[in-house]
């Protein structure tokens, strides 16, 4: 149902304060998270191994969690350290623990085998650390399967229709940009990428805005991390560069990025964490706030459409969805997920013994 061997975003690091227990559910597994006195964020299965009461209903005592059903106490490594009325704690009582890494403003949790937790697989979202931008954060909870949100983010053809009153609306005199791209969406070992030039005005510009060339860096990585970074340059820049990728230090007219995380909670519920940023030298705080407000409204439009789509899937007759050219990116991403899931199943499948 879900890929376990991946780093999922449990939330912003600022969400987790010392002295509190936080109940979370990721890929349908209950978690309890807490920040130890030394600042380390930890995660355990939110189920006391004694009688399966939620540990998140317990209390913190000196960096341990006491279950408030029978008082059994656990260290943050999952080991039972006290059973009231007993002189010793049974070693068989141990809560499962999960690797947690705090990096670039997000708390990442590995849901698979802890021995396989490779921190090099954490997507690079270091753009979130920039302090020269107006940063906007938001989140939505979807009553829908996470794959539908992944599909939506990988398909930009819906923007002109779902968002015709917000980010997809045209301004008077605005021309369709001429998108000059190479091979289009391309598979990565753990995701999909797509970089391209757009020549001409772009959405949300004023009628008297100068014509620009825009370069977009795009990557979408498992389990659902969207990194979208684009910059605008004076008209003619793309041609001058022979439509090759501009160097990161090439001076640009504007610099914008958006980073988003799709975290499946259950088969039919998903937490969607998003951020957007505009370079402070490109606009006023008021202009950035207005854009962020429009983006929030656009994401609510996505929510309404995707939840309606999920209801049709659940209540309509069974069948297979159709595909069009614009679905290339999402199709590639689903294939990557399917491949990684198959590799995971094979790696952990019971080994067949040879007959004697």
Secondary structure, DSSP 8 states (H G I E B T S, - for coil): ----SSEEEEEEGGG--BT--EEEEETTEEEEEEE-TTS-EEEEESS-TTT---GGGSEEETTEEE-TTT--EEETTSBEEE-TT-SS--TT-B--EE-EEEETTEEEEE-S-GGG--GGGS---GGGG-SSEEEEEEEEEESS-HHHHHHHHT-GGGHHHHTTTTTT---TT----EEEESS-SEEETTEEE--EEEES--TT--TT---EEEEEEEEEETTTEEEEEEEEEETTHHHHTTT----TTS--SEEEEEEEEEEEEETTEEEEEEEEEEEGGGS-HHHHHHHHHHHHHHHHHHHHHHHHHHHHHHHS--------GGGHHHHHHHHHHHHHHHHHHHHHS-------
